[in-house]
Amino acid sequence: MNRTIIIAEAGVNHNGSMDIAKKLIDAAANAGADYVKFQTFKADRLVSKEAKKAIYQDKNINDGDDSQYNMLKRLELSDSMHHELIDYCNLKEIKFLSSGFDEESIDYLDNLGINIFKIPSGEITNKPYLRHIARKGKDVILSTGMADMKEIGDALAVMYNENLKPEQITVLHCNTEYPTPMEDVNLHAMITIQEAFGVAVGYSDHTKGIEVPIAAVALGATIIEKHFTLDRNLSGPDHTASLEPDELKTMVSAIRNIELAISGDGFKVTSKSEKPNMVIARKSIHVSSDLSAGTVLKPEHISMKRPGDGISPMLLETVLGKTIIHDLTEDHKLSWSDII
């Protein structure tokens, strides 16, 4: 059975608090996620001081300050916080992951021993950054929010040119509106990406609820990434479009069930679990009235009733015209020893 990698995206939902960050790790581990993912950046390298918040960020924070720089500055994780979070993840037996947003952050994560680089959607057109990651030679997860097929192909070409192999890359279909309207999900684009580029695919979800990532697994997603928070009512850019802990746990459980449901070989056979029901649910040929010995069976003499451990109704034509060799009572389940 193929196991879907589930990344619980804490992102910046820690609000700069180590206490909240650890509680997010607790929630992700309790839900059964494979990874809990944060974000590694320095605001000074990520955004200019003139950059404005996205509309959804401004709406979700609503603090009267439209500066993206000021928002991100408050959400940076320090070196000591990274080490403390990694140690706490090890304690809770969940893997730590973080998205680096620039070359220096990638080097930092590399030095921390992170073995997968997660490329956020906004960096898919950042050629120097893509080249820098590819040169590390580690596995890559590429989010594709806002991108079209050409941009995805261009990003892959940059990494392939640095000798990264297709089998090292998983491309996540994604929409970067928070929350994503259902009509904009376009989930079949995930399959289109897989067919066009011959890479493993997954889905990074920003819809409300858990239905879409579950559907993505049924369609073949190998990785699911989903934002989560301790409380959607907290102030911050991503809380509103995030799952709360109980919802995250429900999503993980549902995905594991879907994995089992699609793990068969595709051949339609009677399953072990349903075999006992065959006798109960199927029917056999019965006699519809009292019949005397010597009666030649006609359609009006028989009926199809449960249980199904007698002569199958599929053999009706074989039974018709046979002669009863002893008296039978109504509802008797016909057997081959009753007729000649």
C-alpha positions in Angstrom: 0.0 0.0 0.0 1.3 3.4 -0.9 1.4 5.8 2.1 0.5 9.4 1.5 2.9 11.8 3.1 0.9 14.3 5.2 2.5 17.6 6.0 0.7 19.6 8.7 1.5 23.2 7.7 2.0 25.2 10.9 3.6 27.9 8.7 3.5 31.2 10.6 0.5 30.2 12.7 2.8 30.2 15.8 2.4 34.0 15.8 6.0 34.3 16.9 5.3 32.4 20.1 7.4 29.3 21.0 4.6 28.1 23.3 2.1 28.2 20.4 4.6 26.6 18.1 5.1 23.6 20.5 1.3 23.3 20.9 1.1 23.1 17.1 3.7 20.3 17.1 1.6 18.5 19.7 -1.5 18.8 17.6 0.2 17.6 14.4 1.8 14.6 16.2 -1.6 13.8 17.9 -3.3 13.9 14.5 -0.8 11.4 13.0 0.8 13.7 10.5 4.2 12.7 9.1 5.7 16.2 9.1 5.0 19.5 10.8 6.2 22.4 8.7 7.2 25.9 9.6 8.7 28.7 7.5 12.3 29.9 7.6 13.0 33.5 6.5 14.4 36.9 7.4 12.0 39.7 6.6 14.9 41.9 5.4 15.7 39.3 2.7 12.2 38.4 1.8 10.3 41.6 1.3 10.9 45.3 0.8 9.7 47.7 3.4 7.3 49.2 0.8 5.5 45.8 0.1 1.9 45.7 1.1 0.0 42.8 2.6 -2.1 40.6 0.4 -5.8 41.4 0.7 -6.5 38.2 2.7 -3.6 39.0 5.0 -4.8 42.5 5.7 -8.4 41.2 6.3 -7.3 38.4 8.6 -5.0 40.5 10.7 -7.0 43.8 10.6 -4.4 45.8 12.7 -4.4 48.9 10.6 -0.9 48.3 9.4 -0.7 47.3 5.7 3.0 46.6 5.8 4.0 43.0 4.8 7.5 43.7 6.1 6.2 44.5 9.6 3.9 41.5 9.6 6.7 39.1 8.6 9.3 40.6 11.0 7.1 39.5 13.9 6.8 36.0 12.5 10.5 35.2 12.1 11.9 32.1 13.8 15.3 32.6 15.4 18.2 30.2 15.3 17.5 29.1 18.9 13.8 28.6 18.1 14.6 26.4 15.1 16.8 24.1 17.3 14.2 24.0 20.1 11.5 23.1 17.6 13.5 20.4 16.0 14.3 18.9 19.4 10.7 19.1 20.4 9.6 17.4 17.1 12.1 14.6 17.9 10.6 14.2 21.4 7.1 14.0 19.9 8.2 11.6 17.1 7.1 13.8 14.2 9.4 15.1 11.5 10.4 18.7 11.3 10.2 20.5 8.0 10.4 24.2 7.0 10.2 26.2 3.8 13.2 28.4 3.2 12.4 31.6 1.2 15.9 32.6 0.0 19.3 31.1 -0.6 20.7 31.9 2.8 17.7 30.2 4.5 18.2 27.1 2.3 21.8 27.0 3.4 20.7 27.3 7.0 18.2 24.5 6.7 20.7 22.4 4.9 23.1 22.8 7.8 20.4 21.8 10.2 20.2 18.5 8.4 16.8 19.0 6.7 16.7 16.3 4.0 13.8 17.7 1.9 13.5 21.2 0.5 9.9 22.6 0.2 9.7 25.3 -2.4 6.8 27.7 -1.7 4.6 28.8 -4.6 6.0 32.3 -4.7 9.5 31.1 -5.5 8.6 29.0 -8.5 9.8 31.8 -10.8 13.0 32.6 -8.7 15.6 31.1 -11.0 18.7 31.7 -8.7 16.8 30.2 -5.8 15.7 27.1 -7.7 19.2 26.6 -9.0 20.6 26.9 -5.5 18.2 24.3 -4.1 18.9 21.9 -7.0 22.6 22.0 -6.4 22.1 20.6 -2.9 21.0 17.3 -4.5 18.3 16.7 -2.0 14.6 15.8 -2.6 12.4 18.7 -3.5 8.7 19.4 -3.1 7.5 22.2 -5.4 4.3 24.1 -4.8 2.7 25.6 -7.9 0.2 28.1 -6.7 -0.4 31.0 -9.3 1.7 29.1 -11.9 0.7 27.8 -15.3 2.1 24.7 -17.1 4.9 26.6 -18.8 6.1 28.1 -15.5 6.1 24.6 -13.9 8.1 23.3 -16.9 10.5 26.1 -16.7 11.1 25.6 -13.0 11.7 21.9 -13.5 14.1 22.6 -16.3 16.2 24.8 -14.1 16.5 22.1 -11.5 17.1 19.4 -14.1 19.9 21.5 -15.5 21.6 21.2 -12.1 21.4 17.4 -12.3 18.4 17.0 -10.0 16.4 13.9 -11.2 12.7 13.7 -11.9 12.3 11.0 -9.2 13.7 13.5 -6.6 10.8 16.0 -7.2 7.2 16.0 -6.2 5.1 18.7 -7.7 2.1 20.0 -5.6 -0.9 21.4 -7.3 -1.9 24.4 -5.3 -4.1 27.6 -5.3 -2.7 30.4 -3.2 -6.0 32.2 -2.4 -6.7 31.9 1.3 -9.2 30.3 1.5 -9.5 28.9 -2.0 -13.0 29.0 -3.5 -14.1 25.4 -4.4 -14.7 26.5 -8.0 -11.0 27.5 -8.3 -9.6 24.2 -7.0 -9.3 22.5 -10.4 -8.1 19.3 -8.8 -7.7 17.5 -12.1 -4.8 19.8 -12.9 -2.8 17.6 -10.5 -3.3 14.7 -12.9 -2.4 17.0 -15.9 0.9 17.9 -14.2 1.7 14.3 -13.6 1.0 13.3 -17.2 2.8 16.2 -18.7 6.0 16.1 -16.6 6.3 12.5 -15.5 6.8 13.4 -11.8 5.1 12.4 -8.6 2.3 14.8 -7.7 0.5 15.9 -4.6 -1.7 18.7 -3.4 -1.3 21.7 -1.1 -4.7 22.8 0.1 -6.0 26.1 1.1 -9.8 25.4 0.9 -11.9 25.4 4.0 -12.6 21.9 5.2 -11.1 18.5 4.5 -13.0 17.2 1.4 -10.5 18.3 -1.3 -7.3 16.8 0.1 -9.1 13.5 0.7 -10.3 13.6 -2.9 -6.7 14.4 -4.0 -5.5 11.2 -2.4 -8.2 9.2 -4.2 -6.9 10.8 -7.4 -3.3 9.8 -6.7 -1.7 12.5 -4.6 1.5 11.2 -2.9 1.8 14.3 -0.6 -0.9 16.3 1.1 0.0 19.7 2.7 -2.6 21.4 4.8 -2.5 24.5 7.0 -3.6 24.1 10.6 -3.9 26.3 13.7 -4.9 26.0 17.3 -7.8 28.4 16.8 -9.1 29.9 13.6 -10.1 33.0 15.5 -6.5 34.0 16.3 -5.1 37.0 14.6 -2.6 36.2 11.8 -2.5 35.9 8.0 -3.3 32.2 7.7 -5.4 31.2 10.6 -8.8 31.6 8.9 -8.0 29.1 6.1 -6.5 26.5 8.5 -7.9 23.4 10.1 -8.2 23.2 13.9 -6.6 20.2 15.7 -9.7 18.0 15.7 -10.3 18.6 12.0 -6.6 17.9 11.2 -7.0 14.6 13.0 -10.1 13.7 11.1 -8.4 14.5 7.8 -5.5 12.3 8.5 -7.8 9.5 9.6 -9.9 9.9 6.4 -6.8 9.9 4.2 -5.5 6.7 5.8 -8.9 5.1 5.2 -8.8 6.2 1.5 -5.4 4.7 1.2 -6.8 1.3 2.2 -9.8 1.7 0.0 -7.7 2.3 -3.1 -5.0 -0.3 -2.3 -6.6 -3.2 -4.1 -5.3 -4.7 -7.3 -8.3 -3.5 -9.3 -9.7 -7.0 -10.1 -13.3 -7.4 -9.2 -13.6 -10.5 -7.0 -15.5 -11.5 -3.9 -13.7 -10.1 -0.9 -13.0 -12.1 2.2 -15.2 -9.9 4.3 -18.3 -10.2 2.1 -18.2 -13.9 1.5 -20.4 -14.7 4.6 -23.0 -12.4 3.2 -23.5 -14.3 -0.1 -25.8 -16.9 1.5 -27.8 -14.2 3.3 -28.2 -11.7 0.5 -28.5 -13.9 -2.6 -31.5 -16.1 -3.5 -32.1 -19.7 -4.4 -34.9 -21.5 -6.3 -37.8 -22.3 -3.9 -41.2 -23.9 -4.6 -44.0 -21.4 -4.4 -46.7 -23.9 -3.3 -47.2 -27.5 -2.1 -46.2 -29.8 -4.9 -46.9 -33.5 -5.3 -44.4 -36.1 -6.4 -44.5 -36.4 -10.2 -45.1 -32.7 -10.8 -43.3 -31.4 -13.8 -41.8 -28.0 -12.8 -43.2 -25.0 -14.5 -42.5 -21.3 -13.9 -45.6 -20.9 -11.7 -44.3 -23.6 -9.4 -41.1 -21.8 -8.3 -40.0 -18.5 -6.7 -36.7 -16.9 -5.9 -36.1 -16.4 -2.2 -33.3 -16.1 0.3 -31.1 -17.8 1.5 -28.7 -18.3 -1.4 -27.2 -21.7 -0.5 -29.5 -23.7 -2.8 -29.8 -23.9 -6.6 -28.9 -20.5 -8.2 -31.7 -18.7 -10.1 -29.1 -18.5 -12.9 -29.9 -22.2 -13.4 -33.6 -21.7 -13.9 -33.8 -23.1 -17.4 -32.0 -26.3 -16.2 -34.6 -26.8 -13.4 -37.8 -26.1 -15.5 -39.2 -29.3 -17.0 -37.6 -31.5 -14.2 -39.9 -33.9 -12.3 -40.5 -33.7 -8.5 -39.6 -37.1 -7.0 -41.3 -36.6 -3.6 -43.9 -34.3 -2.1 -42.7 -30.8 -1.3 -44.2 -28.1 0.9 -44.5 -24.4 0.1 -41.2 -22.4 0.4 -39.1 -25.5 0.3 -35.6 -24.7 -1.0 -35.2 -26.9 -4.0 -32.2 -29.2 -4.2 -30.9 -31.5 -7.0 -32.0 -34.5 -4.9 -35.6 -33.3 -5.2 -35.8 -33.6 -9.0 -34.9 -35.9 -11.9 
